[in-house]
Amino acid sequence: MKCALIGASGFLGRHCIPFLSNNFDSVVATYTTARPTSLYLNVTHKKLVISPISSVSLSELGNPDVVFFLPWGFLQDFSSPQHIEQELPKYLRFLTSLITQGLPYLVVAGTCLEYGLQEGCLDPDSPLYPLIPYAQAKCILHSSLRRLQQTYSFTLNWSRFFYIYGLDQNPRSLYPSLMQSINQNNSIFNLSEGNQVRDFIHVDSAAMLFSSIPFLYSCSTTINISSGSPISVKDQVHQWCKQSKSNIRLNLGFYQIPFYEPFRFWGKPPFLLNA
């Protein structure tokens, strides 16, 4: 089997490559700026900049049996209208082009924020109440792709990611911010109140599950990329501190909890993973 990974130079994409290399005979991994170093003989890197008018043929992607789709912009501001005005039409056009060319299997990254303010253990079949443009755009993309299935024969797997953490993550995210503070020997780390419950999953576990989807599901479905293990933010941070043998003090209550996140929620995973 052959696959293409769109968005291979991002945080999650870089971690998917070794799993895809093991699972598939050949992989075309696309990047936008700097060409990644190729460490795997069956992985070919290809520059691909997706614009509102760009197009790509399946043959340029190696005629893949599966396309894994990760890219999305403006992630520094989930409330930006650009998610709906720019990112959504650009990527819908791109994916529609692949589908009309005969792509048989598509795996797309969604977000747990599609569930809105619902609390508790969230099943992939739970209703969706997206509050912010980022989550709304993802929901519209999903529903638009599902409508295309009424005309074109292809398998669609929609994967809602929960709270991924690991090396090479955006330095503004919780885990790398903590690691940076620890490495700089800071005495205090600023945090929210920390009692909110989340679902954290290590990037390697998330990448392994995402990369294995075509071998786990032969028909269209929606899954949560989650650990299924609820934990408070401050307890998770304490665990990371313990693993790093750090005694850094947590300054709780420094940050506000984002209005678009419920207080307690986690994902029901397709099967339990060790986060």
N, C-alpha and C positions, 0 to 999 in steps of 0.2 A: 504493500500500500504506500501511496505517496500523500504528503500533506504540505500545506503552506501555512506559515505562521505570520499573520499580518500584525506588525507591532512588536517585532522580536527584540528591539533595542530598549524597550521599557523595562521597568522593575520586574514585573511578572514575566514578561516575554523572555528575558535573559535566563530566568530560572526554568522556563518550560523547555528550552532547547535540548538539554541533556535527556530529558524524559522522552521527547519526541524523537530524538535520534535513536533511542533504544526501541521505541515502539513502531517506527515506520522505516521503510526501505530507503526513502529519500525525503528530505525536508528542504523547502525553499523558505528562508527566513528573511523577512523584509525589514529594512531600517530606513530612517529618514535623514540622518546627518552623517555621523562618523560610522564608518564600516566596522562592525565588530570583528574581533579576531576569530578565525574559524578553527575550532578545536576538534571538529568531528568530520570525518571523511564524507559522510552522507548528508551533510548540511551545506547548502549553497546560500550565500547571503546576496540579497538583491536590494538595491536602493529603490524605494517607492515613496513618493510624496503624494498623498491623496489630496486633491483640490476639488472645488465644486465642479470643475470641468474635466478632470483627469479621468482616464479610463485605462484598464489593463485587461489583457486577454488571459484566459485560463492557461494558454500555452506558455505565456510569459511567467506564470507561476508554477510551471512544470506539470500542467494538467493534473492537478491534485484530486485525490479521492475525497479529501477533507480540507476545508479551510477553517483555521482557528483565527478569530478576529478579536483583537484587544484594544486598538488605539482609541483614544478620546482626548480632547483638549480641554483647556480651562478648568483643570481639576483643582487649581488653587482657589477657585471661587465657584462653589456649587450653585450659587444663586444667580450667576450670570445669565442673562437672556441669550448669550451666544450658544448655549447648549442646545436650545431649540432653533434659534435663527441660523446658526452656522454649522454646528457639528452634526445635528440630526439630518438635514437634507444632504449634506456632503457624503455621509457614510451610508445613508439609505440608497442614494444613487449608486455608489460604488458596489454595495452588496447586491442590489437589484441587477446590475450588469453581470455579475458573476453567475447569479441564479438563472438569468435568461440565456446565458451561454451553456447551461447544462450542469452547473455544479451540483453534485449529488448529496453532499453533507456539509452543513455549516454549524459551527460552534461559536457562539457570541457571548462576550462578557457583559453581564448586567450588574446590578448593584442591590444590596440589601435595603437601600434607601427607597426602593420602589414600594416597600410595604408601608411607608409612612409612619404614623405614631402608634401602630399596634404593638402590644406588649406580649411577653411570654415567648414560647417556642413557636416559631413561624414556619409553617409548612409551605412548600412551593405552590400549593393550590390556594393559599390564603388570598383574600381579596387585596387589591392594590390601591393605596391612597397616597401617591407621591405628592409631596408638598413643594418641592423646589425644582427649578428648571432642569437640573442635571438628572434627577430621578424621573421627571416627567418625560424628558427626551428619550431616555432609555425605554420607558414603557411604550411610547409611541413607536419607536423603532421595532420593538418586539411584536407589537400588534400588527404593524405594517408587514413585517416578514411573514407572520402567520397568515395574513391575507393573501400573500403571494403564493402560499401553498395551495390555494384554491385553483390556481392556474398552472403552477409549475410543480413538478414532482421532485422534491428534495426533502431531506431530513434536517430538522432544525432543533438544536439543543441550546437552550437559553440558560446561562449559568450565573446565578446571583451571588456575587462575592461579598463576604462579610469582612472582618477586620484583619487583613493580612499584615504581617510584620516580618522583618528579616533584614539581611545585609543589603546594601545598595538602595534602600528605600529613600523616598524623598526626605531630605534632612529635616523638613518641617514636621514630619509625622512623629507620633509619640515615641516609638521604639528608638529610631535614630537620634532623636533629641535627647532621650535619656542616656543612650550610650555615649553621646558626645559630652554630656555633662559629667558622666562618670570618668571618661578618659581625660577630661580637663581638670579632674580632681575638684570639681565644684562641691560645696558643702550642702547646697540646697537645690532641689529641682521643683519648679513650679508646676502645679497640676490643678485640674478641676477638683470638685469635692470628692471625686473618686468612688462614690457609692453606686454610680450607675453600672448596670450589668451589661456586658458585651460578649461577643463571640469572637475570640482571637484565634487565628490559624496561621501557622508558620508558612512562609512563602513556598518552601519546598513541598509541604503537604498539599497546598493549594495548586501548585504547578503540576504535581503528580496526578491529582484528581482531574484537573482540567484537561491534561494531555491524554488521559486514559478514556475520556468520555465515549469516543466512537467504538471502543471495545467493550464498553459496559452497556450501551444503549443502542439498539438497532432501529428504534423508532423515535419520533420527535417527543421531546419531554422538556421539563424545566426542573433544574435542581439548585440546591443551595451549595455553594462552596464554603463550607463552614465546619467547625469542629464539633458542634452540637454540645459543647461544654460551656455553660454560662459561668462567668466569673466577673467580679467587680473590677473596675479599672485599677483601683489602688492595690488590690490583691495581685493583679497581673503585674503591675509595676514592681511590687515587692518581690515577686518571683524572679523577675529579670534582674533586680538588684542582687538577690541572693546568688543567682547563677554567675553574676559578675563579681561576687565577693565585695560588694560595695555597701557602705553604710550611709550613703547620701540621704539627707533628710527630705521628706516630701512636704512641700508647702501647699497643703490642700486648700481648695477654694479660691485659688488665684485666677483660674479661668472659668468662664461661663460654659455650661453645657449647651451645645448647639440646639436651637429651637426645633429643628427638624428631626431630631433623634429622640425616640422614646426612652424612658428611663431604664426599662429592663426588657431586653430582647436578645434572642439568639436564634440560630437557624437549625431546622431539622435537616441533617445531612443525609445523603443517599446511603451512606454507611459511616460508622464512626471511624475517625482517624486519630492518630496520636499527633496532637498539634505541636 
